[in-house]
Amino acid sequence: MDHICRAVYRNADIYLLDDPLSSVDASVGRHIYENVILGLLKSKCLLLATHLTHHTQLASEVILIEKGTIVGRGTFEELSRVGHVSLTVDKVDDIIEETIVTDKLKSIHDETKGPTVEAERSGSGAVGIALFWKYFRAGNSITVVSIALTFGVLNQVIQSYSDLFLQIW
């Protein structure tokens, strides 16, 4: 969703949105569709790639693509008459409302159970050199670790000699 916010903030003339509503739940998707796509971006050129056919109802042109081939082109109504768009907006509203009600019931049911908290395991004591070795081996090869340590030591030597030089000078 933050990608949509950044795109709208840029105030561009053309927007290409690649299925932005699939990653949010139904109520948030409806809010974004009504307030951003139909609201803030209504005077802009918007190309919306989506699997949700009900969002194409108000589009000036709809292009249906299946397996890389254009199978239909026209308005929502034209494609509905031909049979390309089978899901009506009324059915989608029912699905969205059912999803919202189901989510609310699920959250009420979860609240009655109470929160599930797992105890955190912690250790105490000193960290051994073997653990550091595993850490470095997991992230990097021995060569990278050796090179990093060599450059660290070399950096310290150069810093020390520069301090010594300034002291003598």
Phi, psi and omega in degrees: 000329180295336177294321178295318179299315179296321180296315180294323181297330181290339178056052180277170177274330182234134179237133174242108182251118182263092177050056184287342185268355182283340184267004179238163180284175188298317183290321178292320178300318178296319178298315179296317181298313183287318187269331182259301185293312179273346182258279185296328184258014186294333180263009182253162173278119186235124173253112184248110175269121184208157173264350183270097187294336181292341177283354181266001185299321183264006181287146178287332176210139180239132176240117180266128180237129175233124179053040176082005181240137177286120181251349179196147180210133180154197177276171179301316182296317180297317180290330177292319180296322181285336178104007179287322181254112186256342183268119181274162182294325179298318178296321180296317178300320177297318179297316181296313180297320178296321179295317180296314180297316179299316179298319179294317178297320180296319181291324177295318179296319179293326179292327181289332177288330185092162183288146176257117182237128177264144178289138180273133178271136177221154179245164177225159179116186182279151177268125183279162179296332179296324178292318177298319180298317178297320179299311181292324180291326181291323185267329186218164175278166180298328179296314181296318179296317180296317179296317179297316178295320179298314179294325177296314178295316179299320177298316180296319179298315179297317178298318180296315179294326178291323176295318179297317179299315179295326179292319180287323184292000000 
